[in-house]
Amino acid sequence: MLNDAANLANDTAPAAGDSGPGQAVSDPAGPAETTLTDWLEFAINAAEAYRDAEDKHLACVAAYEAIRNGQTEAAHSSGP
């Protein structure tokens, strides 16, 4: 499949219309072989990144809620 994609990208036949031939892309870097260890490392790194993003999201939500609650409380305490 990747070879077909590379062949399609490197096809220099004129495109439809007057745009001329496409620009050839560089040769592939070589076989992309991965091991189970590579996939496990990827999964662990992805999980750590997700946990970090989720923690930051929750901190932002908590800060927003604190600000909103503070403004609500201030509005109720400064009544007429």
N, C-alpha and C positions, 0 to 999 in steps of 0.2 A: 504494500500500500504506500509506504513512504517512497519507494523507488518510483511508483507511478506519479506521486505528487511532485517529486523532483523532476521527472521527465516532463510533466506538464508545465512546470515553472520554467524549464529551460527550453521549451519549444519556441523557436524563433520564427515560426510561420506568421505571416502578417495577420494582424487582428482584423476583425470586421471593421469596415470603414477605412479611414485614411490615417489611423494612428501609427501605422508601421509595426515592425516586429517588436516583440517584448524584450526587455533587458534580461540577459541570462543571470541566474543566481550562482553563487559559488558552489563548489562541490561539497557534498555532505562531509561532516567531520569524521565519519567512520561509523562502525557499528556501535550502537548504543545498547550495550549489554548491561543488565543490572542483576544484582544478586538479591537474595532474600534479605540479607543484611542491609542493602541499599534501601529496599522498600520499607523495612522496619524503621530505619533511621528517618526516612522521609515521613512516615506516619507519626513517629514520636515528635519530630520537629513541627509538623502540622498541628498536632494536638497541643503542644506547648504554645504555639502562636495563637491558636483559637482560645485557649484558656486566658492568655494575656489580653487578647482583644475583649473577651467577655468580661473580665475583671474591670477593664477600663470603661466599658459600656455601663456596667453596673455602678461604678463610681460616679460617672456622669449623671446617670439617672438619679442616684441618691443626692448628689449636689443640687440638681434641678429641683427635686422634691423639697429639699431643705429650704431653698430660696423661695419656692412657691408657697410653702407652708409659712415661712417667715413673713412674706408679704400678706398672706391671708390673715395671719394672726395680727399683724400690725393694722390692717384695715378694720378688723373687728374691734380691736382695743382702742382705736381712735374714733369711736362712734360719736354720734352727735351730742 
